[in-house]
Amino acid sequence: MTDKRRPIKSRSNPLMIRLAKSLSQKNITPNQISLFSIVPAFITMLALAFWQVSPQLWVQILLLAVAMIGIQLRLLCNLIDGMVAIEGGKVTPAGELFNEVPDRVSDTFFFIGLGLSLIAPFSSDNSFGLVLGLLASLFAAFTAYIRVLGVSMGAPAFFSGPFAKQHRMALMSASLFATMIGRFFSLTTEFLWIAMIVIIIGSFFTAIRRLLQIYHFKNDENRDNIDL
């Protein structure tokens, strides 16, 4: 794992620093933390897929809350693994592999869950939600692929939006919270539909923007070399 990390303000949070320091002093590797991030993502997918099964409001609220917590735990793992690796001095040769692959798995779980959350389970129309979830996960993976491709070409790691990972997770969390509140007013999946559509469109434009950033960087680099 190198220090080409996503700029995150929480990295300077004293509580996060203490947590990372504590973990770095234990027999825990950053790669293990990265792999563990898949667990809350999987739990979130299950919670979202089945939150409408029970007719009881409190069960629905509980499952939506579990999904929200799962998202935050994934983000916490994404923050702490890098801090344990870099600040804790536990960088490993295969760190980049563990840094990237679990993220792609987690994104897939999240967006499949979000897609399934749009329509009641066991419905004959459930496949449409699954298609949207897979499409969202595809675009999320594509934005990450473009970033990594750019780095392999000698460009900086572009973490730009408008819908980078933190933006997707923030909108997803907000839509879940809005859905929890909306259940008290007989609303069901309205906010989740909005989130899904915005994530797909936003991820598409994020991919385009990163492609253009890499393209312009390489062109400018070539121009500078010619001038020399």
C-alpha positions in Angstrom: 0.0 0.0 0.0 1.5 3.3 -1.0 0.5 6.8 0.3 -1.5 7.6 -2.9 -4.6 7.7 -0.7 -7.9 9.4 -1.0 -7.7 12.7 0.9 -9.9 12.2 4.0 -10.3 14.9 6.7 -11.1 12.2 9.3 -7.6 10.9 9.0 -6.5 13.7 11.2 -9.3 13.1 13.8 -7.7 12.4 17.2 -10.1 9.5 17.8 -9.2 7.9 14.5 -5.5 8.4 15.2 -5.8 6.7 18.6 -7.9 3.8 17.1 -5.3 3.2 14.3 -2.4 3.4 16.8 -4.1 0.9 19.0 -4.8 -1.5 16.2 -1.3 -1.2 14.8 0.1 -2.3 18.2 -2.0 -5.5 18.0 -1.5 -8.6 15.9 -3.8 -7.1 13.3 -2.7 -6.3 9.7 -4.1 -3.6 7.4 -4.9 -6.4 4.9 -7.1 -8.1 7.5 -9.0 -4.8 8.1 -9.4 -4.4 4.4 -10.9 -7.9 4.0 -13.1 -7.4 7.0 -14.8 -4.4 5.3 -16.6 -7.0 3.1 -18.5 -8.3 6.2 -20.5 -5.2 7.0 -21.1 -4.7 3.2 -22.6 -8.3 3.0 -24.8 -7.7 6.1 -26.0 -4.4 4.5 -26.9 -6.2 1.3 -29.0 -8.7 3.3 -30.7 -6.0 5.4 -31.6 -4.0 2.3 -32.8 -7.1 0.4 -35.2 -8.1 3.1 -36.2 -4.9 4.9 -39.7 -5.0 3.4 -40.4 -8.6 4.3 -41.9 -7.8 7.7 -45.1 -5.8 7.9 -44.0 -4.5 11.3 -42.6 -0.9 11.1 -40.0 -1.4 13.8 -38.5 -4.4 12.0 -38.2 -2.3 8.8 -36.6 0.6 10.7 -34.2 -1.8 12.4 -33.0 -3.3 9.1 -32.6 0.1 7.5 -30.6 1.2 10.5 -28.4 -2.0 10.2 -27.8 -1.1 6.6 -26.7 2.4 7.6 -24.4 1.1 10.2 -22.9 -1.3 7.7 -22.1 1.5 5.4 -20.3 3.5 8.1 -18.4 0.4 9.3 -17.2 -0.2 5.7 -16.0 3.4 5.5 -14.3 3.1 8.9 -12.4 0.0 7.7 -11.4 1.9 4.5 -10.0 4.7 6.7 -8.3 2.6 9.3 -6.6 0.1 7.1 -4.6 2.8 5.4 -3.7 4.5 8.7 -2.5 1.2 10.2 -0.5 0.6 7.1 1.1 4.0 6.7 1.1 5.6 10.1 1.4 2.3 11.9 4.3 1.1 9.7 2.6 -2.1 8.5 2.8 -1.6 4.8 2.9 -4.9 2.9 4.0 -5.7 -0.6 0.5 -6.8 -1.6 -1.2 -4.0 0.2 -2.6 -2.4 -3.0 -4.3 -5.7 -3.9 -6.1 -5.8 -0.5 -6.8 -2.1 -0.7 -8.6 -2.3 -4.0 -10.3 -5.8 -4.4 -12.4 -5.8 -1.2 -13.7 -2.3 -2.1 -15.0 -3.7 -5.4 -16.7 -6.6 -3.6 -18.2 -4.3 -1.0 -19.5 -1.9 -3.7 -21.2 -4.8 -5.4 -22.8 -6.0 -2.2 -24.0 -2.4 -1.4 -25.5 -1.7 -4.8 -27.1 -5.1 -5.3 -28.7 -4.6 -1.9 -29.8 -1.1 -2.9 -31.3 -2.5 -6.1 -33.2 -5.3 -4.2 -34.4 -2.8 -1.7 -36.4 -0.9 -4.3 -38.9 -3.7 -4.8 -40.6 -6.0 -2.3 -38.8 -9.4 -2.0 -40.1 -12.3 -3.9 -41.8 -10.0 -6.3 -41.8 -11.0 -10.0 -40.4 -7.5 -10.8 -37.5 -7.9 -8.5 -35.1 -8.6 -11.3 -35.3 -4.9 -12.4 -34.0 -3.7 -9.1 -31.2 -6.2 -9.4 -30.3 -5.0 -12.8 -30.0 -1.4 -11.5 -27.9 -2.5 -8.6 -25.5 -4.4 -10.9 -25.4 -1.3 -13.2 -24.5 0.9 -10.2 -21.8 -1.5 -9.1 -20.4 -1.7 -12.6 -20.0 2.1 -12.9 -18.5 2.2 -9.4 -15.9 -0.4 -10.4 -15.3 1.5 -13.6 -14.5 4.7 -11.8 -12.0 2.9 -9.7 -10.5 1.1 -12.7 -9.9 4.4 -14.5 -8.2 5.8 -11.4 -5.9 2.8 -11.1 -5.3 2.8 -14.9 -4.2 6.4 -14.7 -1.8 5.6 -11.9 -0.3 2.8 -14.0 0.2 5.4 -16.8 2.1 7.7 -14.5 -0.8 10.1 -13.7 -1.8 11.1 -10.2 -4.5 9.1 -8.4 -7.6 11.1 -9.3 -10.2 10.7 -6.6 -12.4 13.4 -8.1 -16.2 13.3 -8.2 -19.0 14.3 -8.6 -19.7 10.8 -7.3 -16.6 9.2 -5.9 -16.9 6.5 -3.2 -17.5 8.8 -0.3 -20.3 10.7 -2.3 -22.0 7.4 -3.2 -21.9 6.2 0.4 -23.1 9.5 1.7 -26.1 9.6 -0.6 -26.9 6.0 0.1 -26.8 6.7 3.9 -28.9 9.8 3.5 -31.5 7.9 1.4 -31.7 5.2 4.1 -32.2 7.7 6.8 -34.9 9.5 4.7 -36.6 6.2 4.1 -36.6 5.5 7.9 -38.3 8.8 8.5 -40.6 8.4 5.5 -42.0 5.1 6.8 -43.8 7.1 9.5 -45.6 8.9 6.7 -46.4 5.9 4.5 -43.5 6.4 2.2 -41.6 3.3 1.1 -38.9 3.3 -1.6 -39.2 6.8 -3.1 -35.8 8.1 -1.6 -34.1 4.8 -2.5 -35.1 5.2 -6.2 -33.8 8.7 -6.3 -30.5 7.6 -4.7 -30.1 4.7 -7.2 -30.7 6.9 -10.2 -28.4 9.7 -9.0 -25.6 7.2 -8.1 -25.8 5.6 -11.6 -25.8 8.9 -13.4 -23.2 10.5 -11.1 -20.9 7.6 -11.4 -21.0 7.7 -15.1 -20.0 11.4 -15.2 -17.3 10.7 -12.6 -15.8 8.1 -14.9 -15.9 10.6 -17.8 -14.3 13.3 -15.7 -11.5 11.0 -14.5 -10.8 9.9 -18.1 -10.5 13.5 -19.2 -8.2 14.3 -16.3 -5.9 11.5 -17.2 -6.0 12.5 -20.9 -5.2 16.1 -20.2 -2.4 15.2 -17.7 -0.7 12.9 -20.2 -1.1 15.5 -23.0 0.4 18.2 -20.8 3.2 15.9 -19.8 4.0 15.1 -23.4 4.0 18.8 -24.3 6.4 19.5 -21.4 8.7 16.8 -22.6 8.7 18.2 -26.2 9.5 21.7 -24.8 12.5 20.3 -23.0 
